[in-house]
Amino acid sequence: QIFDSNRYVLLAMLKECNCISIDLGIAEDTREALVQQISQGLDDADVLVTSGGVSMGEMDLLKPVLEKDFGAIIHFGRVFMKPGKPTTFASLTRNGKKKFVFALPGNPVSATVTFQLFVLPALKKLAGWMKTDPTVISAKVPFPIQLDNRPEYYRVKLVWNNSEHIAIAESTGIQRSSRLLSMRSANALLLLPPRDETKPVINSGEIVSAMLISGSL
């Protein structure tokens, strides 16, 4: 059984950044259903945000539908990152107007993280915000972290340490992209570099960069 968590999380984050959103519901995994609901979204909105249907499975139809049925330009369809590798960004012209499509992965954490990294800054830019980049600060990691071969956005809760005058990162637990619980108390993402021969692990006590994320679940 698959629970529809992404819709509510994405709608909540859109509301938090004062964006007017339209809930198009769930589209069936058929070309016809996707074309119908994408058409509605593009007619009613400036930016279309979807989750799921962008990986390599037989029923992941979103990218070919965008290209073949809507003449969209896929600017990128894979990102060297964890979580969020299948993230896709496209643009197209609809009724003479430029439209943008952010097709996020279906895993709940991947959708949430990539919204923070890609969608939120773009929406701020389109809305005319002066500052669109996320806030990044230094944080101390009091536990070792094995690095991945991709840059990783590790979910943590930052707590200020008055004696050390620095934020301390507390892990939110298992970091699987399907485990939405890892986002529940998170207020930041550690920006971890990819693993290499000289640096396979973040050692306990190291200082790393942490990106603050809007709100918490």
N, C-alpha and C positions, 0 to 999 in steps of 0.2 A: 504494500500500500504506500502510495506517495502522497505526502501532505503538501498542500499548497501554501508554503510559508513565504516564498519569494514575493508573491504579490503584495502581501501585507507589509513586509519589511521595506520593499521599494516604495510603496505608497507612503509609508510613514516617513522615510527619508526625504522624499519629494516634498511632503507637507512641511517638514522641518526647515527646508531651505526656501519656503514660501513660493513654491512652484505650483501652478494650477495643473492638476493631473486628471487624466481620463482613464478609467479602468476598462480595458477592452475584454477582460475575462480570459479564459483559457481557450487556445486554438487547438483543434484536433491536428494530429500529425498527418495531414494531407495537404497537397498543393492547393486545392480549392479553398479549404478552410483558411490557410495562411494568407492567400491572396485577398480573400474577403476581409479579414480582420486587419491586415496590414493596410489595405486601401482605406478602411475607415479611420485608422489611426493617422495616416498621412494626410487625409482630408481635414481632420479636426485639430491636428497638433503640429507644432514646429519640429519637435524631436520625438522620435519613437524609441522607447526602451523596452526590450524584450529579455526574457531569460529562458534558456534551454534551446535545443535544436541547432546548436552551432558546433557540435563536436564531429566525430568521424563515424557515427552510427548510421545504419541504413535509413532511419527515420529522421535524421538531422537534415532537414530540408531548407532551413531558413536562408542560408547563403545563396544556393542556386535560385531560389524563388526571388530574392532581392535582385539578383543579376539579370535573370531571364525575363521575369514578369514586370519588373519596375525599372530596368535599365540602371540599376544602382552601380556606383563605383565602390568596390571593396578596397578601402585604404589599408586595412590590415585585418587578418583573420586568424592570426596566431600571435601570442605575445610570450616572450621568454621570461616567465614569472611564475611564482607559486604563492597562492592559488590563482587561477584565472587564465590558464594557457589558451583556451578557445576563444577568448574575447575578440569580438569583431566590431569594426567601425566602418560605416558606409555613408555615402551621401548620394542624393538624387534630386532631380527637379520634378515637382508635382504641381500641375496647374500653374506653371510659371514661377513657382516659389522653391527656393532651396530648402531641402529637408535633410535631417540628419538621423541616422539610425545607430543606436548602441545595442548590439546583440550580446548580452551577457551570458555566461555559462549558467547551467541549470543547478549546479550544486549551490546550496544556500550561502555558504561562506564565500565562495568564489563570486557569486552575484553581488554580495554586500561589499566585499573588498574592491571589486572592479568598479562598482558604482562610486565609491569614495575616490578612487584614483582617476577615473576617466570621465564619468558622467557629471559629477558634481562640479568640477572645475569648468567643464564646458558650458554647463547651464549658467554658472556665474558669469562667465565671459559673455554669453549671449544676452544676459540680463543687464549687462553694463556695470558689473561690480568692478571696483578699482583693484581689489586684491582677490585673485582667483586661486593662487597657489596655496596648498595646505601648509599649516604651521608645522615646522620640524624642530624638535629640541633634542638635547642630549639626555640619555637615560642610562643608568647603571643596571646591568643584568646580573643578579645574584645567583645565577644557576647556569650550567653549561648548556649550549645549544649546538647540536650537530647541524652543520650547514648542508644545504641541498645543492645540487648542481645548477639550480636556477636561483636567481634573486628571490628571496622569500619575504613575505609580509606577515610577520608573526604577531598574533593577537595577544595583547597584554593590557593589564590595568596599571596605570602609572599612579604612584603614591609619592608625594613629596616628602623627602627626608630633611628635616630642619638642621640636623647636626652635620650632615654631609653637603647640604645645599645643592642637592641634585634629585631628580626624579628617579625612583626605584621601580623597575619593571617587575610586575607579578604576572606569571603565566596564567592564562585562562584555561589551561588544561590541554588535552589532546587536540592537535591542530589539523585534524582531517577536514577537508573541504566540505564534507557532508555534515559536519557536526556544528550546527548553528549555535549550540550552547557556548562554543568558544568565542562568540561575538557578544554574548549577553551582557557581560560586565566590562567588555573591552572599551577603553577610551583612547587607544593608540595602536599603531602598527609599528613593530620594529622593522627597520629597513636593513635586512640582512643581505650581505653580498653572496654571490655563488661560491661554492666550495672549490678550492684548488689545492695543489700539493703542499703549498706553504701555509695554507689557512683552512684546515678542515673543520674547525670548531670555534665557536665563540666561548671563551673561557669565563668561568664565574668571576665577577668583578669587573669585567670589561665595560667600557663606555661605548654605546652605539647610538645611531640616530633613530629617533622615534617620531612618526607622523601622527599628530593628533587627529582624531576622527570626530565628526560631528555627532554629538549625543551618544547614547548607548541604548542597547536593547534591553 
